[in-house]
Amino acid sequence: MNWLDKHKQRLLYGLAAASLAVAIGAAAIGGFLLHRAADVERQALRTQELAGAATQLHAFWLRLEAEGATTQLAASRDRVLDVTSAAFAAVRAYDRAESDRIRPAYLTYVDQSTSGFNRAIGSNGLPSPAEEGRVDRDFTRLESAVAAESRRLARATRVANPQAKRALIGAAAAAALLVALLIWQFELQRRAGRIDRDNAARSDELSRLRQEFVAAVSHELRTPLTSIIGYLDLVSENVTGNLTSEQETFLAIVERNADRLQELVGDLLLIAETDGGALALDLRETDLDALTTDRVESARPSADAREIQLTLSLGATRHIQGDPFRLGQMMDNLVSNAIKFTPMGGRVVVRTAFEDGHALFEVTDSGPGISPADQVRLFDRFFRARAAVDQAVRGTGLGLAIAKAIVDAHHGSITVESTVGTYATFRVELPETQAGRERGS
């Protein structure tokens, strides 16, 4: 047990690295298998097109008896023969081995049927019964060869699709395990006080290594996650109607958790970006009231599901200079936090205004409040207040840290005011632009 306690961090790093390797490998295998299955399905369509073209070609023997030997019939057959040749060439271009298996029967039928048909046209008569029987037998052999290839391709498709689904589900599971291990590792560091406060150099080094590890893993995880989500979408579209209700439920769970993982990776990358310096912003004139209205309406279904009264009071009649995407992200974090911590039947109030030359965005909830001790560390990364732990509210402890990073990048300020058991208010102040002052004057 002492050995496990001593090497717990290294063990977690090893498991995280193994999970990352499994996620990337499974996603790559799943993508390859899915691509292979799509190639097989396309080849099956080409084989079916060859079978259809050959059937149309053979139908000219019946038309020869019904319509007689005419130049128009010969011209029509030449066109169908060209289509048949093109279909065989397409099969050969994508699977030479398949074409080699079909080729003897195909060439025999085409040569015999064409020579017999041309003799009938040249003599302005009908082919002999013996010749018709020989051509029919050649056509039957061609049909059998093509049907055998169609069955082989169908079997290959039935094998490849389930394998691809299993590989992609395995990749999603490995990615979920990786994120869980990372969160566990961060929590262990926080609880055990791994950062030595008496040794500033060691503290800085540990912090730097952790940040680099988070950034590196997040970047490496984004690519397989994107592939997982993309291929899951392809699987959902390609197998619609072929899954049981239980399998559809499993697939929906995988998709939902993959989306959650992608959101978490985005948060980790944003945190890593703030460590590298100032957060990059796309600044423009921004209507704070319009942006607030949009984000509140996006959060309303969550509030309605918990019977929480979500109200909005607008008063920011002037524009500010800001990044609408990042400001919207900050608003989403604050409003969703308020809804999560407010009991059913409670109330959340969102307010905007201009006060003392600053734009104001304020969120007040009727939740359990925040203790003074927790308020000191509320904007620290991965910190979770006691109320979050007691109520088992899901989260990573990154939302408020991200909100503060966004506000700081806009040269604003964010504060909290709360009374335990009564309420909590988060207040964001952002500087007004010169254009906004002129518009409001």
Beta strands, then each sheet from edge to edge (+ up, - down):
strand 1: 284-287
strand 2: 309-313
strand 3: 319-322
strand 4: 347-355
strand 5: 358-365
strand 6: 413-419
strand 7: 423-431
sheet 1: 1+ 3-
sheet 2: 2+ 4+ 5- 7+ 6-
end
